[in-house]
Amino acid sequence: MKQWSLRLLLVGLLPLAGAALAQDMGKLVEAVDQEKARDSVDTEQMKEAVSTDGVDYQKAYDAVDKEKAADSVDMDKVKEAFTEPE
């Protein structure tokens, strides 16, 4: 009976865990400057990487200017998203 109660408690806590994860994901999304991130992608190259046969991941990777993509992320906000709340 004790194990059944514990399982029921864990199932009841799942929505809270999901809410905490969603909050952290929101912080991660806020850490990215969307405009800079878009500017880091060569759309013509990306279109060539995607076809009805699938995605050529190497071409997709090459379509991204890694330096610009890195500049679009605020690492302080990323660290904050992964920091335990006090």
KOLVEX-781496 format. One record per residue: residue number from 1; residue in three letters; chain; y, z, x negated of N, C-alpha, C, O in turn. Coordinates in steps of 0.02 Angstrom, whole numbers, plus 50000, padded with zeros to 5 digits. Each point is the difference from the previous one (the first is absolute). Example, Ala and Ser with C-alpha at 12.3 -4.5 7.8 and 13.67 -1.06 7.14 Angstrom:
KOLVEX-781496
ATOM   dopa   vexdo   lomi    n.c2    n.c3    n.c1   ca.c2   ca.c3   ca.c1    c.c2    c.c3    c.c1    o.c2    o.c3    o.c1
ATOM      1     ALA      A   49716   50390   49340   50059   50000   50045   50060   50000   49955   49999   50033   49948
ATOM      2     SER      A   50054   49931   50070   50059   50003   49958   50055   50037   50039   50055   50008   49975
end
This chain:
KOLVEX-781496
ATOM   dopa   vexdo   lomi    n.c2    n.c3    n.c1   ca.c2   ca.c3   ca.c1    c.c2    c.c3    c.c1    o.c2    o.c3    o.c1
ATOM      1     MET      A   49940   50000   49959   50060   50000   50041   50063   50000   49957   50050   49968   50017
ATOM      2     LYS      A   49947   50068   49926   50058   50004   49956   50017   49932   49971   50058   49982   49994
ATOM      3     GLN      A   49891   49979   49986   50011   49934   49972   50031   49954   50053   50044   49959   49984
ATOM      4     TRP      A   49933   50046   50078   50027   49958   50053   50073   50015   50011   50040   49953   50009
ATOM      5     SER      A   49980   50110   49989   50070   50020   50008   50042   49973   49942   50056   49977   50011
ATOM      6     LEU      A   49917   50025   49929   50036   49975   49942   50011   49925   50006   50054   49975   49985
ATOM      7     ARG      A   49895   49989   50037   50007   49928   50010   50052   49984   50053   50040   49954   49991
ATOM      8     LEU      A   49960   50084   50062   50050   49990   50054   50070   50013   49973   50047   49963   50017
ATOM      9     LEU      A   49961   50088   49942   50065   50015   49970   50023   49943   49954   50058   49980   50002
ATOM     10     LEU      A   49896   49994   49958   50017   49945   49955   50021   49938   50039   50048   49966   49981
ATOM     11     VAL      A   49917   50018   50073   50018   49943   50041   50068   50011   50031   50039   49953   50007
ATOM     12     GLY      A   49976   50108   50012   50066   50016   50029   50056   49993   49950   50057   49986   50019
ATOM     13     LEU      A   49929   50024   49917   50051   49996   49948   50012   49928   49976   50050   49988   49965
ATOM     14     LEU      A   49907   49966   50052   50008   49931   49977   50068   49969   50018   50030   49968   49957
ATOM     15     PRO      A   49995   50041   50104   50066   49971   50015   50056   50027   49956   50047   49964   49983
ATOM     16     LEU      A   49948   50100   49998   50051   50029   49955   49996   49967   49931   50052   49987   49969
ATOM     17     ALA      A   49888   50001   50007   49992   49967   49935   50028   49930   50003   50033   49977   49953
ATOM     18     GLY      A   49956   49988   50102   50027   49933   50009   50075   50000   50001   50032   49955   49973
ATOM     19     ALA      A   49998   50095   50059   50073   50004   50003   50029   50013   49931   50052   49972   49982
ATOM     20     ALA      A   49915   50071   49978   50024   50013   49932   49995   49937   49958   50046   49986   49961
ATOM     21     LEU      A   49901   49977   50046   49992   49938   49962   50053   49950   50021   50028   49965   49958
ATOM     22     ALA      A   49985   50030   50106   50051   49953   50025   50069   50018   49972   50039   49955   49984
ATOM     23     GLN      A   49975   50109   50011   50065   50021   49973   50006   49978   49927   50052   49974   49980
ATOM     24     ASP      A   49896   50035   49981   50000   49979   49930   50006   49924   49995   50035   49975   49957
ATOM     25     MET      A   49931   49989   50087   50004   49927   50000   50072   49979   50016   50025   49951   49971
ATOM     26     GLY      A   50007   50084   50074   50069   49985   50016   50045   50008   49939   50045   49959   49989
ATOM     27     LYS      A   49943   50094   49973   50039   50011   49939   49987   49944   49949   50046   49979   49965
ATOM     28     LEU      A   49892   49999   50032   49984   49945   49953   50035   49936   50021   50026   49964   49957
ATOM     29     VAL      A   49976   50022   50107   50034   49940   50025   50074   50005   49984   50031   49950   49980
ATOM     30     GLU      A   49998   50110   50028   50071   50009   49985   50015   49992   49926   50057   49986   49981
ATOM     31     ALA      A   49893   50023   49976   50010   49995   49928   50008   49928   49977   50020   49988   49943
ATOM     32     VAL      A   49965   49964   50100   50004   49929   49981   50062   49968   50030   50011   50004   50061
ATOM     33     ASP      A   50029   49965   49897   50058   49961   50023   49971   49934   50024   49982   49957   49960
ATOM     34     GLN      A   50016   50034   50106   49967   49942   50030   50030   49934   49977   49964   49952   49988
ATOM     35     GLU      A   50102   50046   50005   50033   49938   49980   49981   49981   49928   49985   49942   49986
ATOM     36     LYS      A   50016   50107   49969   49980   49987   49931   49927   49979   49996   49982   49957   49961
ATOM     37     ALA      A   49976   50075   50080   49929   49983   50000   49989   49928   50023   49961   49964   49970
ATOM     38     ARG      A   50075   50016   50082   49995   49930   50024   50024   49952   49946   49970   49947   49990
ATOM     39     ASP      A   50084   50071   49975   50027   49956   49948   49952   49994   49941   50007   49952   49961
ATOM     40     SER      A   49947   50093   50031   49954   49998   49944   49942   49950   50011   49961   49988   49954
ATOM     41     VAL      A   50034   49985   50106   49945   49954   50016   50025   49928   50004   50048   49985   50035
ATOM     42     ASP      A   49919   49971   49928   50014   49928   50004   49961   49974   50060   49939   49991   49996
ATOM     43     THR      A   50096   49997   50059   49966   49982   50062   49962   49934   49996   49948   49993   50031
ATOM     44     GLU      A   50078   49960   49931   49964   49936   49993   49934   50010   49964   49948   49973   50021
ATOM     45     GLN      A   50052   50066   49926   49938   50014   49964   49952   50040   50045   49940   49988   49999
ATOM     46     MET      A   50088   50058   50040   49957   50040   50044   49968   49957   50054   49942   50010   50018
ATOM     47     LYS      A   50096   49941   50008   49972   49955   50050   49942   49960   49970   49951   49986   50034
ATOM     48     GLU      A   50056   49994   49903   49946   49963   49966   49938   50044   49990   49944   49975   49998
ATOM     49     ALA      A   50067   50090   49996   49944   50046   49988   49958   50012   50063   49942   50019   49995
ATOM     50     VAL      A   50089   49969   50063   49965   50014   50064   49983   49934   50034   50042   49957   50009
ATOM     51     SER      A   49894   50036   50009   49978   49940   50035   49949   50020   50054   49984   50059   50008
ATOM     52     THR      A   49992   49891   50028   49949   50014   50051   49935   50023   49968   49959   50031   50033
ATOM     53     ASP      A   50031   49953   49903   49940   50022   49965   50004   50072   49977   49949   50030   49982
ATOM     54     GLY      A   50111   49999   50020   50008   50069   49978   50060   50008   49956   50047   49960   50003
ATOM     55     VAL      A   49952   50091   49956   50056   50016   49956   49978   49994   49927   49948   50027   49981
ATOM     56     ASP      A   50091   49936   49980   49989   49997   49928   50040   50059   49972   50060   49995   49991
ATOM     57     TYR      A   49906   50060   49995   50034   50061   49980   50037   49994   49934   50051   50033   49991
ATOM     58     GLN      A   49924   49926   49964   50036   49990   49937   50067   49966   50012   50051   50019   49971
ATOM     59     LYS      A   49949   49929   50071   50063   49966   50017   50048   50047   50036   50060   50000   49988
ATOM     60     ALA      A   49913   50041   50057   50041   50048   50036   50031   50050   49951   50058   50017   50006
ATOM     61     TYR      A   49902   50006   49948   50024   50047   49948   50055   49968   49959   50051   50031   49986
ATOM     62     ASP      A   49938   49906   49995   50049   49964   49959   50064   49985   50038   50052   49987   49969
ATOM     63     ALA      A   49946   50014   50097   50058   49985   50041   50050   50058   50002   50055   49993   50026
ATOM     64     VAL      A   49925   50064   49948   50043   50060   50001   50031   50011   49931   49965   50002   49950
ATOM     65     ASP      A   50101   50005   50049   50036   50018   49939   49992   50076   49993   50031   50039   50035
ATOM     66     LYS      A   49926   49980   49918   49981   50071   49994   50059   50044   49983   50004   50057   50024
ATOM     67     GLU      A   50043   49919   49936   50058   50039   49981   50044   50014   50061   50022   50057   50011
ATOM     68     LYS      A   49991   49892   50029   50040   50008   50061   49964   50046   50049   50031   50041   50033
ATOM     69     ALA      A   49903   49951   49972   49961   50041   50047   50005   50074   49979   50008   50044   50042
ATOM     70     ALA      A   49986   49969   49893   50004   50068   49975   50070   50029   50013   50006   50060   50017
ATOM     71     ASP      A   50045   49899   49977   50069   50024   50012   50011   50015   50074   50048   50036   50017
ATOM     72     SER      A   49911   49939   50027   50009   50011   50071   49974   50068   50023   50009   50019   50058
ATOM     73     VAL      A   49957   50017   49897   49970   50064   50018   50038   50058   49969   50012   50001   49940
ATOM     74     ASP      A   50008   50047   50102   50033   50061   49977   49945   50051   49984   49973   50031   50046
ATOM     75     MET      A   50012   49978   49890   49945   50043   49981   50011   50073   50017   49952   50037   50011
ATOM     76     ASP      A   50111   49985   49992   50013   50070   50020   49977   50011   50072   49972   50053   50016
ATOM     77     LYS      A   50039   49898   50027   49978   50006   50070   49923   49997   50004   49970   50033   50042
ATOM     78     VAL      A   49999   49927   49915   49927   49997   49999   49972   50067   49980   49953   50025   50031
ATOM     79     LYS      A   50075   50005   49917   49977   50066   49977   50009   50052   50056   49957   50043   50010
ATOM     80     GLU      A   50099   49952   50026   50013   50046   50055   49947   49993   50055   49979   50049   50030
ATOM     81     ALA      A   49999   49889   49982   49950   49988   50052   49933   50032   49982   49962   50019   50044
ATOM     82     PHE      A   50024   49987   49891   49937   50029   49979   50004   50074   49982   49950   50030   49981
ATOM     83     THR      A   50110   49999   50025   50009   50070   49984   49981   50042   50061   50019   49984   50057
ATOM     84     GLU      A   49945   50069   49930   49981   50046   50054   50062   50034   50028   50041   50024   49962
ATOM     85     PRO      A   49966   49979   50104   50057   50037   50029   49992   50074   49986   49945   50027   50000
ATOM     86     GLU      A   50111   50006   49988   49997   50072   49984   50003   50043   50062   49998   50061   49995
end
